[in-house]
Amino acid sequence: MRRIVPLGIVTCLLAMAGCSENDGQTTDGPAGEITVWAWNLEADYLIDIVPAFEDLYPDISVNVMKLSGEQVYQRLTTGLAAGVESQLPDLVQVENQRIDLYMENFQEVLLICRRWVLMNTVINLLKGKSPL
């Protein structure tokens, strides 16, 4: 079963590079496609950093869908309730006050990133090091 990751902070994208699905091609590093649902400044930030991320990981394609917060929650809830994984993103922005509701109802599908891993990843990326 594919798992989706709620974004406590948007840099979870960087930490998850190694967890993306491989599309069958042989590579030396992580490969595949990552779909992200986010809104507002977080979506804009992700869109801005995707080119640098894809330069570091040329075998990973990142698709950031900038939606409204309500669109994200509606699509997320509908997709989780229906159990249709193809309708769900790999990463999703979820506010702290809503994460408990999703964890209570859909824990088997959600994977939570730890903030310290994310911050370490960002620091390494900013220093020009590989985040993985």
N, C-alpha and C positions, 0 to 999 in steps of 0.2 A: 504494500500500500504506500503510495506517495504521501509524504508529509508536507504540510505547509508551515511556514515560519512567520509568526506575527512579529513585526518590527517594533521593539521597544524603542530603538533608535534606528535611524535609516541605514546606518553603516553595516547592518547585518548582512547586506549584500556581499560585502567583502569577505566576511567570515564564512559564508556559505559557498564560496567558489569551489571548494573541494568537494562539496556535497551535490553538485549538479549532476543530472543524469547524462550519461555518455550516449551519444547518438549512434554508436556502433563503430566509429572511426577510432583507429589506434593513435594515441597521442602520448607524449611524455608527461603531461600534466592534466589538470582538470579540463573537461570538455563538455559541451552541451549548451542548452539554452535555459536562461533564468527569466521567469516572468514575475514582475513586481507590480503590486497595486499600492498606490500611495496618493496623497493629496497635499495641497498647499505647498509650503516651503520645502517640506521633506521630498515631495515628488520633484520639485524643481532642482533641488540639490542632487538627487540621484541622477536626473537627466544630465546635469552638468558634469558629474564624475564618471559617467558610463564610458566616454571615450578613453579616459586614462585607464580605467579598469580593463577595457577590452584591449588596450595596448599591452598591458601586463599579461593578459590571458587571451590571446588571439583565438583560441579554440572555444571560447565562451561568448555567446551572444546574449545580451541583456535587453529585455523589452520592458520598459517602465511605462505603465499605464497610469496617467494622471487622471484621477476621477475625483468626484466630490466625496467627502467623508461618508455621507449617507449612501452613495452608490457603492462604495467599498463594503460597508456593513450589509447592505441589502444583498449584493452579489455573494459575499462571503457566507452569510447565513443561509441563503438559498442553496448554494452549492454544497455546503456542509450537510445541511438537512437532507438533501436529495442523494448525497453520497456519490455525486458525479465528479470524479477527480479531474476530468478534462476541463471542467468549468472553473477550477481553482488555480490560483497563482502558486508559485514556489515560495514567494515572500509576500507578506502583507503588513501594512502599517495598521496597528491596533493600539488604541489609547489604553493607558494603564487602568483606567476605571472600567474598561469593558473586557479586559483580558480574562478576568475571573469567570464571567458569564460563558465565554467560549470554552474555557478550560473545563468547566463543569459539564458542558453538553457535548463537547467534541474533542476530548483529551486524546483519544486514540489517533487523531489526525494531525494534531498540532505539536510542533516542536519549538520550544522556547530557547532563544539564544541568551547566553549570559552576558551581562554588560561588560564585565572585565575582559572577556575575550574580544568583544567588539572594540573596546577602547584600545586594546593592545594592537589589534589589527589596523585601526586607523593611524595610530602612532607609527607603526612600521611602514605603512604606505606613504605617509607624509615624509618619512625619512628616506624614502626611495627603496625600501626593502620589500621583499615579497611578503604579503600578509599571511601566507600559508606556512 
